[in-house]
Amino acid sequence: MRKIAKWTMLASFAVALVLWLGFGGRAEFVSQEQGPYSPVVYISGWLALLGIIAATIVTMGFFSQSIGRTVRRNAIRYGMRK
């Protein structure tokens, strides 16, 4: 699950950045007062949001593993002292 989330995060950020900078999404967003924008702006925004969600999943997995290792290490360390 974490590998899928990691690659989803990397791919979505990369594609969003290419669309935003390479295909004129940023220039269109900055030049117009309000929407409607072209699909490039909306697609890059949704892909960036997908990347943020995937990054959150990766972060939660990392901290969950870190907390689990700490709990196991403390159980071994303090369990031997008793």
C-alpha positions as a printed Julia matrix, in Angstrom:
82×3 Matrix{Float64}:
   0.0    0.0     0.0
   2.8    2.41    0.87
   4.62   1.72   -2.39
   1.48   2.43   -4.38
   0.92   5.65   -2.44
   4.56   6.68   -2.9
   4.52   6.16   -6.66
   1.1    7.78   -6.95
   2.42  10.8    -5.08
   5.52  11.11   -7.23
   3.7   10.59  -10.52
   0.85  12.95   -9.75
   3.18  15.73   -8.6
   5.35  15.27  -11.68
   2.44  15.34  -14.13
   0.82  18.27  -12.32
   4.09  20.22  -12.47
   4.53  19.49  -16.17
   0.96  20.57  -16.91
   1.2   23.63  -14.68
   4.5   24.93  -16.02
   4.91  23.3   -19.42
   1.43  23.58  -20.87
   0.54  27.08  -19.71
  -1.57  26.34  -16.64
   0.21  28.85  -14.47
   0.23  31.57  -17.11
  -3.49  31.16  -17.69
  -4.26  31.1   -13.98
  -2.27  34.28  -13.34
  -3.55  36.18  -16.38
  -7.3   35.72  -15.83
  -9.32  37.32  -13.08
 -11.73  34.42  -12.58
 -12.62  31.15  -14.28
 -13.66  29.3   -16.25
 -10.16  28.04  -16.92
  -8.96  25.51  -19.43
  -8.82  21.83  -18.43
  -5.04  22.12  -17.92
  -5.55  24.26  -14.82
  -8.2   21.99  -13.35
  -6.39  18.74  -14.12
  -3.13  19.99  -12.62
  -5.0   21.12   -9.51
  -6.72  17.76   -9.06
  -3.46  15.91   -9.64
  -1.73  18.07   -7.04
  -4.54  17.3    -4.59
  -4.14  13.58   -5.32
  -0.41  13.96   -4.63
  -1.11  15.65   -1.29
  -3.49  12.87   -0.29
  -0.94  10.23   -1.26
   1.78  12.11    0.64
  -0.45  12.12    3.71
  -0.89   8.35    3.43
   2.88   7.85    3.09
   3.5   10.1     6.11
   0.93   8.28    8.24
   2.51   4.94    7.3
   5.97   6.21    8.19
   4.93   7.48   11.61
   2.87   4.36   12.29
   5.91   2.19   11.59
   8.13   4.45   13.67
   5.78   4.35   16.65
   5.42   0.57   16.33
   9.2    0.09   16.33
   9.53   2.33   19.38
   6.84   0.42   21.25
   8.45  -2.94   20.43
  11.9   -1.66   21.4
  10.59  -0.31   24.71
   8.72  -3.55   25.42
  11.91  -5.51   24.91
  14.08  -3.04   26.83
  11.81  -2.61   29.86
  10.53  -6.17   29.76
  14.05  -7.48   30.38
  14.58  -5.26   33.4
  11.66  -6.7    35.34
